[in-house]
Each structure stands twice: as structure tokens, then as C-alpha cells.
């Protein structure tokens, strides 16, 4: 069998293998939907690969891909179909008012609970927590990725930790019947 892959194809495959999983996690933290996150990451890979010349090497390629993924996630929220789906989902959840057995089992897992609480934070706090603690970016790198000053990143991280602490204390109080 003849291998017809070009060096361009091999490079694309290498980039997808190297960054695909971390970009999926990043996109998911924004959109909270696996299929949408998958679409966003596919779009990011295609656009960044087609427009390789746009990469100015002011940062690492990984940082560049993160920035594009975040921007694409923001674009998703501005899209009319998202807004329509969001409200339809909310209405459906209100009508059903029930949790599946699988969800109840999963929510007992501490890591899932923490992840759920992080995802409940407002986006500006959620993104700095994810980038800092889950993706090991420093303050300066996060500032570059998000295009905001480093002091703003420090403030958001501090506030995010405070909010997360409060959420977790309330959750613990509810679980054990104590007031937080």
C-alpha cells in the first residue's frame, strides 16, 4: 500500500494529536457541551492550519491555538442558534425537573463536583481558573491569551478562588446539614 500523505498532512495530524485533547477541554469549559466543543476545535484546527501565515510567532503555537479556541467559543455565544438552544434547554430542564441515576452517581464524585462548581462560575472567573490550574499557564501567559492586563488576571484569580470557596462551603453545608 502506498502512503500518499504529504508533509502538510503529517504536520496537521501531529498538531491535532498534540493539542486536540487540551483544546477540547478548553472549549468544553466555555460551552459546556461536548459536541459543540468538538465542532469548535475542528473549526480552530482547520482555520489555523489554512491560515498558518497569520501566526506571527509572538507566542508559542499552543498559546496561539488557545487564543483562537477562546475567541471561537465567544463567537459561539454570540450566535443566534446558541441563544435559541440555550433557552430551549432551560425550558426543557424546568419541565422535567428530574435527574438521571447516572447523574446522581457521578455527582457523588468529588472531582466531578469540583469541576461542576468551577463550570458554575461566571465565564471571566472560570477561564482564568482553567487556564491557570488545569493548563498550567502563568499570569503573563493568561494575560496574553485573553488580551487583558496581568493585574486583571491576578484580581480575577483571587476573586474566582473566593467565589469557588464560598460555593464549596455552601455545598458542604447543604450535604451535611450545617449552615455555611
Helices and strands as residue ranges (DSSP letters): H 7-31, H 34-50, G 52-54, H 61-78, H 80-96, H 101-107, H 110-120, H 123-129, I 130-134, H 139-146, H 150-176
